[in-house]
């Protein structure tokens, strides 16, 4: 979950998105990056996000589920699951009424594990910005490499946040391990964007 509605750094990887390609975004939030992808004249965009508190119950991204509720309680108008789910439902409705109206877009309201198991196409690229825990991010990367065409790209957010209290150490650790285990190289773009050619 982001504190705001805009990913200001994602613009730094948009030049890598070729026209007439098929891509996916795991972790959509308000769809700000989605709008940028659509602006690249792509042919299909698959958007995956649970818009739910459920994935955070098992995630180690914030240490504990209680830490997660505390951190985002102001944004969500309270610290109960009901407050959070109401906020998520509103965000989902916003995405449906904006980028969701584009005929190139298919929205999947589910967690990434469910989506990877059910998705049966090959992609030219995928943008991984969902679970920011080490385990969740590594799982998304290992699933992504199975559906991206040879020569395609795995792109992502939140690699090596520079000097922040809420840095994404899990993402950095997962990306580094993924690269080593698959013998791949990474390029960094902007502050925290990354690309991996498959």
PyMOL commands that set and color helices and strands:
alter all, ss='L'
color gray80, all
select helices_A, chain A and resi 10-16+32-38+54-58+65-76+81-97+99-101+112-118+134-147+169-182
alter helices_A, ss='H'
color red, helices_A
select strands_A, chain A and resi 22-26+44-48+105-108+123-128+148-156+186-189+193-197
alter strands_A, ss='S'
color yellow, strands_A
deselect
rebuild
show_as cartoon
